[in-house]
Amino acid sequence: MLGLISRGRPALRVKSSSDDHAMRLFVVVIAAYLVVALALPLYAMLSKSMLDPDGLFIGLANYVAYFRTPALVYSIKNSLFVGVLTTLITVTIAFLLAYALTRSRMPAKPAFKTIAMIPILVPSLLPGIALIYLFGRQGLINGMLFGHDIYGPIGIIIAEVFFTLPHALIIITTALSIADARLYEAAISLRASRTRIFFTVTIPGVRYGLISAAFVVFTLAVTDFGAPKVIGGDFNVLATDIYKQVIGQQNFSMGAVVSVVLLIPAGLAFLVDRIVQKKQVALLSTRAVALVPSRHRRFDNLMLGYAIIVSVFIVGMISVCQYAALVKFYPYDLSLGFTNYQFDLMDGGGWDSYFNSIEMATYTAVFGTVLVFCGAYLVEKAQGLGVVRGAFQFLAMLPMAVPGLVLGLAYIFFFNSPTNPLNFLYHTMAILVISTITHFYTVSHLTATTALKQMDAQFESVAASLKQPFYRTFFRVTIPVCTPAILDISIYLFVNAMTTVSAVVFLYSPHTTLASVAVLNMDDAGDIAPAAAMGMMIFYTAAGVKILHYLLSRGIEAKTQAWRSAVPT
């Protein structure tokens, strides 16, 4: 009977509805945005690296010339050295702090975790400025370096540790929070020592988190531009080489070559991280028991002391920047005032730069959140996408492997071309918004996708059976349920738009100068104190928006997330 049915009748084909066609169309539109905003600029940059200054194709000649230049090759070694050493130090510090937050009973855990997140709210230029005031030639405690110079690898590594610590801490804390208490009970019953339990149970359980944190830190350290620019001195790295080739020498072809070279370590780190994540298996079963740390006075006090040391390091760096911003003329006039906040008298863009940053960050948060969340929703819920879904996911993940400096330079080659119909966007606020959204697209997309995967697909099925259009389900069900994730995406985009330097340093115009770029320009002009003042304005703005986001989240979640509360029985 079944054989007759299978041989005599063709397979039933589900007819696509108008909603399916509309969703596929929107997916294609957003995918086209990613192609224009990411793939085509990268192709333009790759093409530029194979042209001579006159625009003639010369193949790999620029690459041969690059690797024959000892100073430029030395920059590769410097970048790898900074990346590896920063990774080792940062992951170690982050692991111990995450261990203190998750496996001890020390007091004030939320306060220590909040302090550890502060570096996310400042541009990477700011720790470099703080180190100059601390360990520079006229620094407050320059004798602590025992004759060594802060301008170079020492200063860069310290600044990068400060800058990358929160990123590693978030990943490792999440990994340590996922633990089955039964494993520890079994180890204790077998009379294993605490040291053996640590190396046979704890470390294997968080190895994937440690590996992911290591690759994230390495990528950030290798591709960062702010810290090496401020405190690098004569110690050149790949990021500063790109800046010098483009801004200093106007050698765009060689700048493109260095950008492609910078893509290699960042891309490899990203690729290996993705492979490692795919090998990760579930560590918790349905029968798992949450691990609740027991009280050990000596261990808790030790962890508390360590958390205080890390917090002093972070708060100390920020405090030094604030002190530098208030001192009238260091080191000759140590009286405090707001002279350094007179940005209109400085080279850098004035107060207009600060308000431009707020405007750009707002546009980025609004349009970026809409674009990212709608794209994630459509690619998750649309039917029959096939190859399009895979291509979209690839394009959505690609920005994480592209350094901001590389993306900015690629935008010059693509949008500044006279033959490009989108040429009108160059040197406008729009291109700054587009580059920033694209640069931070991946994390936002992953946040949205994670939230959407928690929703049952039956919502859309029921809506379709009731002949309700998909957009009605989207606005009435999906958005209210995913409100926390939407708010997280918006604040993530806003804060990063306020603090980023590398993604916009090549794209601004005299009318669209940003606060982070103003910090860079004032530092170049020798106005270090006003640069610190502008950096603190960025910090206070980002912190204020973060607090507003927290209060807003609590209010909105109380109205839209009541279904998450446990039902009394």
N, C-alpha and C positions, 0 to 999 in steps of 0.2 A: 504494500500500500504506500509506504513511505517512498519506495523506489519509484513508483508510478508518478507520485506527486513531484518528486525531484526531477524526473525525466520529462514529464509531460507539461509542466508549468514553469514558466520563467520565475526567477527569484523576484520577490516583491521589492520595489524601489520606493523608499520613503520620499514623498514629494516635499520639496523644500517650500517653506512658507515665505511670505513676504518679510517676516521678521528675520529669518535666516539670511535672506539676500541683503537686507539692510545691515545686519551685524557684520557680514563678510565684507561689505563695502567699507564700513567704518574701520575694520581691521586693516584693510588694504591702505586706507588713507593714513592711518597712524604709522603703518610700516613704511609708507612712502616718506613720511616725515623723518623717520630714523635713517632712511637711505640718504635723503638730502642733507640732514644735519650731521651725519656721522660717516657713512660709507663713502659718499662722493668726496667730501673734504679729505679723507684719508687717502683716497686714490689720487687726488690732485697733489697731495704732498709727496706721495711716492713717485709720481711722475716728475715733479719738480726736482727731486733728488737726482734725477738722471739727465738733467739739462745743464748746460753751461750758462754763464751770466747773460749771454746773448739769446738764450732760449733754444739753442740747438741741442739735439739729442746726442749724448755722449756715453750712454750706457752706464756702466759701473765705474767710470773714471773718477767721479767724485768720491766714491767709497774707497778706491785705491789710494787717492790723495789723502783722504782722512786717516787711514790706517798707517800711512807713511809719515804722518806728522806726530812726532813723539809726544808733544804737549797734549794733543787731543786724545791720543791713546791712553796717556797717563790719567786723563779724566775718567775713563772707564774703570781703571783700577781704583781710583779714589771713590767713585760711586759705589762699587761693589764692597769696598772696605767699610764705608760708612753704613751701607745697608746691612751687611752681615753683623757688624759690631752693635749697631743700634738694635737689631733684632734680638741678639743674645741678651743684651742688658734689659730691654723693654719687656720681653716675654718673661724673664726671670722676676723682675719687679712686679709685673702684672699678675703672675701666677701666685706669688706669695701674698699679695694684697687680696686677690680673689679667694685664696684659701682662708685668709683671715675673715673675710666677709661671709663665707659659706660654711666653714668647718669649725668656727670658734663661737664662744658666747661673750665676746667682748662687747662693751657698751657702744652706743652711738654709731651703729653700722650705717644707717641711712645718711648721717652727716658725712661720714668718711667717703661713702660712695658718691655723694653729691660733689664733694670737693674734687674727687678724682675725675669727674666729668668736666671740670672747668676748662681744660685745654681745648675742648671741642669748640668753645665759644670765642676763641681768639684766633687771629690769623697767625700763620707759622712764622711771620716776621717778628712777632712780639717777644717770644723767648730769647731770640738773638739780641734784641735791644736790652732786655733785662741782664743778660750775661755781660754785655759791654759795660753796663753800670756796676756790675759786681766785680768782674775780673779784668776789665779793660786796663789800659795803661794808667788811668786815673781812677780806677774802680775802687769801690768801697772796701773790698777784701781781696785785692789782686795778689797779695802775698800768699794766699791759700794755694795757688798753683805751683809754688816752689820754683819760680823762674820760667815756667812754661807759658806759652802764648795762647790766649783764648781764641785768637783769630786763626782758625784752621780746623783740623779734624776734631780737636777736643771740644771746641765751642759748637760745631755742627752736630756732633753726636749727642751732647747734653741737650741741645735744643730739640733734636729729633726725638729723643727719649720723652721729653716733656710733651711734644706734639702727638706722638703715637700711642702713649700710654692708655688713654681712654678706650681707643679702638681695640687694643689687645685685652683690656680688662673686661669689656662687654662680652667678648667671645668666650674667654676663659671662665668668667663667672657663670655664664649660661651652661657651659660644659660641666662645671663642678656642681651646679644645682641639680643636675640629673644624676642621681645616685640611688642605688638600691641598698637599703639598710641591711637586707638579709646577707649580702656578700660580706659586709663587715662583721656581722654576728657570726657567720661561719668561720671567718678568719680568727676571730677572738676565741671561739670555741676550740679551734685547733692550736690555741696558745701561741699564735704568731705575734711577734713584737710589733710595736707601732711603726718602726722603720720598715719592716718587711711588708706590713699591710700597706704602707704608703707606696712602695715600689711595685707591689704585686696586684693591688686592687685600685688604688687611687690613680696612679699614673696611667695604667692601661685604659682606664675608664675615660680619661680626658685627653688621650693622645691626639685624637682628631681635632679637638678644640685647640690644643697647643700648636698643631701643624697649621691650622687655618689662621690662627693669630700670628704665627711666625711669617707666613706669606703675606698677610695684610700689612704687617709692620714693615717688612722688607720692601714691598711695593711703594708704600708711602714714603719711606726714607730715601729710596733711590730716586723717586720722581719729584720729590719736594724741591721747590725753588726758593721759598721765602727765607728759611734759615741759612742755607749756603750763601745767599745773596747778601745778607746782613752781616754775618759773622765769619764767612768763609775765608776772607782775606785772599791770599794767593793760592789757596787750596781749591783748585777748580774741580767741579763735578759736571756730569752731563747736562743737568738742568741749567746751570749757569753758562755753560758753553753755548747752548742754544740761544740764550738771551744775548750773549756777547756777539755771536755771529750775526744775529738779526738786527739788534738795536745798535751795537757798537760798530760793526763792520759792514752792515747792509748786505751781507753775503747770504742771500736767501737759499740758494742751492745747498750750500754747506750746512746751513741751519736745518734744512730738510733732511740731510744725511744724518746729522746728529739726532734728530727727532726719531728717525727710523731705528737708529741704534738704541735709543732709549726705550723704544717700544719692545725690544727683544727681552730684556730682563723682566720688565713689567708683564709682558704677555706670557712668558714662561712661568713666572710665579703664579699668575692667574690660572693658567692651564693645569699646572700640577695641583693647585688647590682644588679645582673642580674635580679632578680625578680622585683625589683623596676623599672628598666629600661623598662621591658616589660609592666608595667602598665602605663608608660608615654604615654600621648596622644599628638597629634599635637597641638601646641599652636598658630600657625599661619595659617590663612585661605588664600585663594586666594585674598580676599578683604582686607587683613591686610594692615595697614599703618605703615611704619617704624617710630619708636620713635626717634625724634631728641631732645636732651635735650635743654631746654631753659637756658638762662643766668641768674644766680643769684649770684651776686658778693660775698655775704657773704658765701654762700654754696660752691661756686667754690674755694674761698680762703681757706676754711676749708679743703676741699678735697685735695687741693694742699699741705697744711701743712702736712696732714696725709701721702700723697705719698712721701714727702720729708723725713719724719721720717722713713718710711719703707726702702726707698732707702739708707739712711744713715746707717741703720742697716746692710743691705746687703753689700754695698760698704765698710763699716767699717770692717766687718769680713774678706773680701778679702784683704783689705789694711793691716790689722794686719798680715795676713799670709805672704804677700809680705815683710813687714818690718822684720818679723822673719827670712825670708829667706836671707835677706841682712845683718843683724847684725852679726858681726863676732863671738862674744861670749857673749850672753846675760846672766846676766845683768852686767857683768864686763867689757866688751869691746863693746861699743855701736857704734863703727865706722862701716861704711858700706863697703861691698865688696862682692865678689863672692866666698868666701871660702866654703860656704855651698853647692855650686853647684859642688864641687869636689866629685861626687858620687862614683867614683872608690875607694876612700879612706874610704868609709863608709860600714857598714854592711847592705846589702839590695839588692845587685845585680849590682850596678854601673850604668853607662850610658847604658849598654846593656839592662837593664830592661826597660828603656825609649824607646829604639828602638824596643824592643820586643813588647811593647804595641802598637806602631804605626803599626808594621807588623800585629799583631793580629787583631787590629781594622780595618785595610784595608781588610784583608781576610774576616772578619765578615761582613763588609759593602758590599763587592762584592758578595760573595757566599750567604750571608743571603738575600740580596735583590733579587737575581735571584730565590732562593728557595721559598721565601715568595710570591713574586709576581706571579710566575708561578703556585704555589699551589693555590693561591686565584683565578687566572684566570681559571684554569682547573675546580675547584670545582664550580665556578659560571656558566661557559659556557658549561661544558660537559652534555650530555643527558643520562638519564637512570641510574643514580648512585644509587638512592634509599637510602638504609641503609648506604652505603659507604659515602655519602655526610654528613649525620648526624654524623657519627663517626669521619669524618675528622674535622667537625666544633667543635666537643667536644675536640678533641686532640689539635686543634689550640687555643682554649680558655683556656685550662688547665694550661699552663705555668704561666698565670697571678696569679693563686692561689698557686703557688709553690715558696717559698722563694729561693733565690739564694744559700744560705748556705745549704739548704736541698737538692737542685739539685746537688750541688757539692759533698756532702757526698754520695748521691745515685750513682753518677758516680764512686766513689771509689769502692763501693760494686759490681757494675756491670762490669765495664771495667777492674778492677784489678783482676777479677777472672781468675785463670789459665785455666779453662774450656771454657772461652769465646773466640771465634775465633777473636773477635775484641780487644783482649788484647793488641795487638801491638800499639794501639792508646794511651794507658795510658802513661802519662808523655811526651806527644808530643805537639807541637803547634796545631795540628789538634783537639785534645780533648778540648783545650781552646776555639777554634773557634766554635766547635759544641755546647759546653755548653752555650756560650754566645748567639749564634743564638737562641737556644732553650729557654733560659731564657727570651729573649725579643721578642719572636715570636708573642705573642698575639697582642700587640699594632701595630706591623708592618702588621700583617694579617688584622686587622680591618681597617687600613689606606688603604691598597690595595683594600679590599672589597668595602669600601665606594666609592672609585674612579671608580671601575668597575661597580657598580650599577648605576652610572650616565650615562653610555653608553647604548644606545638603542640596544636591542637584534637583531634588524634587520640587523645590520652590519654582523653578522655571518650568518643570513639567506640568505642575498643577496650573500655573498661570496660562500655559499654552492650551491645556484642556478646557479652560474657561474662556478661551479666545481673548485673553488679555494681551496687549502688545508688550514686548519685552521692556520697553522703556518705562512702562508703568510699574512693573516689578522692580526694575532697577531703582527708581526713585522712592518707591514706597517700602521696599523690603531690603534690598541690598545696601543702599547708602545708610539707612539707620543702623543696620546690624554692623556695618564696617566703619562706623563713625570714628572709633578710636584709632584705627589704622589710617584713615584719611587725615585725621589731625596730626598723627605722627609724621606722615609724609610731608604735610605742609610745613611743619616746624623744622623738619630736617632740611628741606629745600631752602627755607628762609635763612636759617643759621649759616648754612654753607654758602649761600649767595652773599651774605654779609662778610664772611671771612676769607673767601677764596681770592687768590692772587693770580695763580698760574693760568687759570682758564680765561682770564680777561685782560692780562697784562699787554697782549698784542692787539686788542680789539677796541680799546676805548678811544674816544676823540676828546679834544679840549672841552667839549660840551657834555661829555658823558663820563668824566673822570669819577672813579669810585673811591670810597674811603680806604680800602685795602691798597689800591694803587697809590693813593696819596701818601700812605705810610711809606711805601717804597720810594716815591719821588722825594719826600722830605729827608729820608735817610740818605739818599744819593747826594742831596744838596748839603748834607752835614747838619741838618736840623733834627738831631736825634730826639731831643726832648719833645718838640711838637709831634714827631712821629709816634712817640710813646703815648702822647695825649690822644691822638687820633685812634691809635690801637685800643686804648681804654674806652673810647666812645663806642667802638665796635663791640667790645666786650659787654659794656653795660646795656647796649641796645639788644644784643643777642640774649643776655641774661634776663632782661625785662620781658622780652617776647616769650622766652621759655617759661617764666613764671606765669605770664598771662595764659599761655597754652595749658599749663597745669590746672589753673583755676577754671578755665573754659572747659577742659576735658572732664573735670569732676562734675560740673553743672550739666553738660550735655549727656554724659554717661548715666547720670541719675535719671534722665528722662528716656533715653533710648536703649539703655542696657539693663533695664529692670528684669528682663527675662533671664539674665544670667544668675540672679540671686537664687539661692536655694529655697525650695518650697518647704515650709514647715509641715511636719507630719505628726 
